[in-house]
Amino acid sequence: MFYIYCPYCGEHREEEEFHNHGQAHIERPLDPDSCTDEEWGNYMFFRKNPKGLHHEIWVHAVGCRKFFNVTRDTVTYEIKEVYKMGEQPKVVAK
């Protein structure tokens, strides 16, 4: 088990209180109606799954229920940083 810091509650909590919602910072197409089926499928279903640093969206499901971003090492599970939605990461995954 590991602990995650909630940037809204301001506390470290057990991971069971949180849910991972996948890759962060995915840009929605500006005009979805003009996308081809392939472009829309790529946006909807294809995500990075790197070995190493990864930016992820998490939600504090049992606490404040707010979404936030985490930069985490997928090999060691070490959380490098936690930051609110709309903010940019300081630690950049390559």
C-alpha positions in Angstrom: 0.0 0.0 0.0 1.1 3.6 -0.6 -0.2 7.0 0.4 -1.4 9.7 -1.9 -1.4 13.4 -1.1 -4.7 15.1 -1.9 -4.0 18.7 -3.1 -7.6 19.7 -2.1 -7.9 18.0 1.3 -4.2 18.7 2.1 -3.6 15.3 3.6 -1.8 12.0 2.8 -4.4 9.2 2.6 -4.3 5.5 1.9 -4.5 4.5 -1.8 -7.8 2.7 -1.3 -9.5 6.2 -1.1 -8.5 7.0 -4.6 -9.1 5.8 -8.2 -6.8 6.1 -11.2 -8.6 7.5 -14.3 -5.7 7.0 -16.8 -3.4 9.3 -18.7 -3.5 13.1 -17.9 -3.2 16.0 -20.3 -5.1 14.5 -23.3 -6.3 17.2 -25.6 -9.8 16.8 -26.9 -10.2 17.5 -30.6 -11.4 21.1 -31.3 -14.0 19.9 -33.8 -15.1 16.3 -33.0 -17.6 16.3 -35.8 -14.9 16.8 -38.4 -12.7 13.9 -37.1 -12.4 10.7 -39.1 -13.4 7.5 -37.4 -9.7 6.7 -37.0 -8.9 10.0 -35.4 -11.8 9.8 -33.0 -10.9 6.2 -32.1 -7.3 7.2 -31.4 -8.5 10.0 -29.1 -11.0 7.7 -27.3 -9.0 4.5 -26.9 -5.3 4.8 -27.4 -3.2 5.9 -24.4 0.4 5.8 -23.5 1.5 3.1 -21.1 5.1 3.9 -20.4 7.7 2.2 -18.2 8.8 5.1 -16.0 7.4 8.5 -15.4 3.7 8.9 -16.3 1.2 11.8 -15.8 -2.1 10.4 -14.5 -5.6 11.6 -13.5 -6.8 10.5 -10.0 -9.9 11.1 -8.0 -10.3 11.2 -4.3 -13.3 9.0 -4.4 -13.8 8.5 -0.7 -12.8 12.0 0.3 -13.5 15.3 -1.4 -14.4 13.6 -4.7 -12.2 16.0 -6.7 -9.9 15.1 -9.6 -6.2 15.9 -9.6 -3.1 14.9 -11.5 -0.2 12.7 -10.3 3.3 12.2 -11.8 4.2 8.7 -10.9 7.0 6.2 -11.7 5.2 3.1 -13.0 8.2 0.9 -12.2 8.7 1.9 -8.5 5.2 3.4 -7.8 7.0 6.4 -6.4 4.8 9.6 -6.7 7.0 12.4 -7.9 4.4 15.2 -7.6 0.7 15.9 -7.1 -1.0 18.9 -8.7 -4.5 20.3 -9.2 -6.4 20.1 -12.4 -5.5 22.9 -14.8 -1.9 23.1 -13.5 1.1 21.9 -15.4 3.6 19.4 -14.1 7.0 20.5 -12.8 8.4 17.0 -13.3 8.1 16.2 -17.0 7.8 12.6 -18.3 9.9 12.0 -21.4 
